[in-house]
Amino acid sequence: MSDFAVSEAQFDAIFPERDPFYTYQGLIDALHAYPRFANTGTPQTRAREAAAFLTHADFESVGLRYVKEINEANYGRKCDDTQPYGCPAGREAYYGRGPIMFSWNFNYKAAGDALGLDLLNDPWLVERDPSVAWQTALWYWNTQNGPGTMTSHDAMVGGAGFGETIRSLNGALECDGGNPESVASRVARYERITGIVGTAPGTGLTC
């Protein structure tokens, strides 16, 4: 995957103050889990998808400065007791981790199953292994519609645009007037990152 649309120098320019945990090599190692990510369509489409993904990582983890959720008061809220497998690692074990602050026991279970990792019983793996951290973000990006109507991968490859990736992550919390400032902040970051990567941002930027 040395042909990834974002070089290590560009990655360093996008995240100049990142936590050392977030390595470029960790991201490259994670790409094997989703070979179609940033590897589908024209070079421009590939670059836009990579930029869009890194934009949300930039926004959610504040420039990759945070490996885990800051507000520990939220930790216990990320255990859904209605799931038959419960929260075997403890009620407070499924807090946000990684580039998109991956959280909730059901997401750890589903992503772990998809990736061949026991994240339900060892959610801390996401904050110990940079590749696993990136894999959880890629799992959501490539396989989950969230509150949207398509995966973020499909939004970028199919031409719906960056705005639909916001909808797939946060839905009405941000889109359709939910939080226009947050949408504008994500779009500004996306425009900055596409500039670093050397591609035009395209259309459909807001939601």
C-alpha angles and dihedrals in degrees: 000000000000086000092071109146093240120061124214090252090053090047089053090049092050094049107029095157100037125143108263087240090076103075126179089227089055089057093047090049090051094055092078088072092063109025094175093059111110085349101088128092129354123350087255092053091048092050092048093051092049090047093048092050092048090047092061090045088052091050099042098045097033098247091331089295093129127060093184140021112286099211105075090184086075096054097090092050094067096074114096105203093193091073112101092227093051120192106311094172091055136279093274097045101089101069123138116292137168135017096327097029093252110208149163128067093253091056092048089051096047096043092045091052091049094046098040093245129122096233093150091066097030108032088156088075086081091064095039101050120049092202091054090048090055091043092058090053091048091048091057093042095050103035111025128078091189108185090336132085098245141024117269088244091057091045092057097038095042095050100248087124142219094308092067090055088059089051092050090053102041110000116187092000085079110004130075091029095313094125113347092175091059092048090049090050092052091047091050090051091048091052090050093049095045086052091055092046090047104241136112115257094233127209134306094052099155135049 
